[in-house]
Structure formats: C-alpha cells, structure tokens
Amino acid sequence: MAAYPGQGFPGAGQAPGGPFPGAPYGGGGPYGYSPPGAPYGGGAGPGGPYGQPGPYGGAGPAGNAPPGVDPEAFSWFQAVDADHSGYISVKELKQALLNSNLSTFNDETCLLMINMFDKTRSGRIDVYGFSALLRFIQQWKNLFQQYDRDQSGSISFSELQQAFSQMGYNLSPQFSQLLLARYGQRSSNPSIQLDRFIQICMQLQSTTDAFREKDTGLVGNVRLSYEDFLTMVVTRMM
C-alpha cells in the first residue's frame, strides 16, 4: 500500500488516541484520531491559561451542584448563564472564554464546541454539557501550552509544525503557512491563539475522519465525485 504522496497527510509517528487498526503507515494512527470529548489524555479542572485566574474572569455564585456535576463547574455555569435560562448559548460562551491576549473566542469555535455537547440540537447546552465542555477546553489548553514552547501565549509557525507532527499528521510547511494566513493574528510574525488552535484541530480531525471513511483500503488517496466531495464537506463542517 502506498503512503500519502509527499507525506502530506497523517501517517508519521504515534497519533493521540492510540494505534489505528490496520494502519499502513507505520507508527500509530494514520489519521491523528482521538475520541470526541477526550482529546489527548487527561486534564486539570477549570482554570485560565498560563496561570491566569479562571477562564471566565471570576467565580460564579455559590449553589448546590446537580448530581454528577463538579461544584466548581456548576459555579462557572451560573456565572456564564447571563440570562439565567438554565442553558448556555453561543453568545454567552463567546463572552466567557478568553485567549491569553484577552480577546474573546471567535464565533466559529464556540459554535463547534456548543454543537459537540448539545445533545438536544437546540443550539444551547445545559449544565451537564457545560461541565463536559469545561473538561474539553482544559484538555485543549493543556495541549496548547505543551506546544507553545516559548510560553508566548500563542502558537508560531514552527510550533504549529511540531504540533501537527506530534499529533500524527505530517503536513507540509505550505499548509501550516496557509493556516497561519487564514487564522493567525495579523502581524509580521503571525501566530495562532487558543480558540483558533481548537478550531483548526477539530476541523482537521473531522475532515480527516470523513476522508478516512472513503479511504477503505487506507492507501492515502480516494476517487471522489464533485458532489461526494461537497457532501463530505457539508456534513462534517456545517
């Protein structure tokens, strides 16, 4: 079986989430797969990146947490639920989450995360979904800090390349430059904030999973009609 041309797709090294059965590429999972809701191992409780006080800018009011919900998570939920509806919307989540430069998370990342934990497809999450989302975000923060080797609060080009490699993807420098141009901060040295890092990795995993479903022989390439391609993108990205 042939590997991906130019080593342009996953296949190098151990992917987070363990070996993928029948992988033709050596090492671990060829697609960098990790189970939804538990990316790349454990994580600590809620807390701001790089030692900043909590991710929401302050503790919520005290109260009795529902069964199975961590009291601290419940406290944050009460603080974020600005309209006291008992649910967290995309708008409320956006206003609650901050990057290391104190910018709020972008709409796309917030929507992706809400959809991931919205069991009722209502566009909102309850306290149980929010508690799971907190753990999810903390795990991404831990991973982000690991790849932010100079502790600058953002991911540079070289750090992004190293992150992809360690996650099991062997993507070209040109692809990383494209991501920086699309999602990076506008400066002489573009870099990726936490929210965009989460968005990139979630979308990369989603589209790669879709491609893998078509690549039944795990050979690294597939033949798709134009409509098949559009269907794959729409069902994974919308």
N, C-alpha and C positions, 0 to 999 in steps of 0.2 A: 504494500500500500504506500502511496506517495504522501509525503507530508505537504503542508501548505506551501505554495510557491513563494520563494523568498523569505520563508519563515515569518510570513506576515500575519499569521493567525495563531491562536493559542496552541501550545504544544511543548513549550520548553519548561522544564522544572516541575516542581510539585505545586499543583493548584490548591488553593484553600478549599477545604471541604472533602479532601481525600481523593484517592485514585478513582478514575472513571473506568468501569469495567470495559475491557477490550480496547483500551486506548492504543492506537497505532503509533503514537508519537514518542513513547518512552516517558519515563518520569511519572508524573501524576496526571490528574485530569486534564484532558486536552482543551477544555473549554473554560477553565477557571471557575468552575461551578461551586456555589455554596448554597445551602438550603435557605429559602426565604425566611427572614426574621431572625436569623442567627449567623450573620456574616463573620467568618474568620475567627471563630472562637469566642471566649467569654469576654465580659466587660464589667467595669465597676458600675456603681449606682450613678444616678444623675449628678452631673457636675459640669461646670464650664470648662472649655478647652484651655489648656496651658495654665491651669491653676486659677482661672478667673472664678469669681463667685457664681454659682448656679447658672444653667443655660437660659433661665427665664428672667434674670435680672432681679430676683427677690423671692423669698419664700411665700407660699400661699397661706391662707388662714388654717388654723388647726381644725381637725374634724376627725370623725371616725371613718376609716377607710373601709370600703366594701370587702367582703371575704375574697382572699386571693390577690388583693391589690396592696402593694407596698405603701405604708403610710406616707412616705416622702413623695412617692409618685402621686398619691391622692392629693397631697398638699399642692404640688405643682399643677395638677389638673384644675383645682379650684381657682388658682391664680390665673391660669390661661383662659379659662372659660369666662370670658369677659361679660357675656350676656346672660350668664347663669342658666343656660339652656340645658345643661347636663351633657352637652356634646361640644367637641372641638371642631371648628370649621377650618378651611384652608386659610382664611384671613386671620383667624385667631392664632393659628400655628405660626404663620409667617411673622406676625408681630412679636411672637415669643422667642423665636430662635435667632441667635446672633452668631455671626462669624467672628474670628479673632480680631478683625478690624472694625467690629461693632456694626457692620452692615447686617440688615435682616436677610434671612434666607430668601432665595428667589421663589417665585410662584410655582415654577415647574417642579422643583424639588419637593416643595410642600405638597403639591398635588400628587406626585408619585408616592410619597410616603403615606398620605391620607388614604389613597386608593389601596395601598398594600394592606392596611389594617382596618379598612372599612368593610365589615362583614355584611352589612345590610345594603350596600351600594347606595347610600343616601348622601354621600359626599361629606360625611362627618364621622367622627369616631367617638365612642363612649369611653368611660374611664378605663375599661379593660384594654381597649385598643390603644389608648394613650399610654398606659403602663407598658405595654409591649413596645410601643414606638419609642419610649424613653430608652429602653434597653437597646433597641436597634440603633438609635442615634449615638448612644455612648460607645457601642462597639465600633461604629464608624469613626468616632472621634479618636478612640484608641489606635485604630489603624492609621488614621490620618497623621497623628502625632508620630507614629513609628516611621512613616515615610517622610515626614517633614524633618529631615536630619539636622538642619541648621536651626530648628525651632523658631523659624521666622513667622509662623502662623499661616503660611501658605505653601503650596507645592510648586516648585520650579520645574523647568523643563527636564533637567537631569533627574530630579526626584520623581517626576511622573514616569519617566522611562524605567527607573528602578522599581517603582511600584507595580507597573504592568508586568515586569519580568518576574517579580516575586509572587504575583497573583496567578502566574501560569500563562500569561499572554506574552507573545514575542512580537510586538508591534513595532513598526518602523518609526524612526525619528520623525519622518514626514507626517505620520499620523498624529504623533504627540504634538507637533507644531500646529497642526490643523485644530486640534482640541484647544490648545492654548489661545489661538487666534479667535476661536468661536466662544470659548467660555472663560478665558482668563481676564484678569484685571488689565485695563488699558494703561500700559506703562512701557518704558524702554526694556524692561525685563518682565514680561507677562508671567503671571502665576495664578494658581487655582486656589480659591477659598474652599472651605469645608463643604458648603452647600453644593457647589458645582462638582466637587470631587465625588460626593454621594450620587449626584445626578448622573455623572459620566459612568460611574461603575455600575449603577443599577441598569442604565440603558444598554451598556456594553454587554452585561450578563444576559439581559432579556433578549436582545437581538442575536446574541451568540447561541443561546438556547434554541431560538427559532431556527437558526441555520443548522444546528446540530440535528434537529428533528428531520430535516431534509437530507442531511448527510448520513444516511443509514449505514453506509459502509465505512464511515469515519476515515474517508480518504482526503478530506480537506477541500473538496470542491463539489458543487452540485450544478445541475441544469435547472433553471427556473424560467417559467414564462413571465412576461411582464406583470400579468395580473397576479400570479403567485407571489412575486416579489412585493407588490403593493399590499396584498393580503397579509403577508408576513409582517410588514412594517406596521400596518394599521392595527392589527390585532395585538401587537406587542407594545406599541408606543402610545396608543391613544388611551 
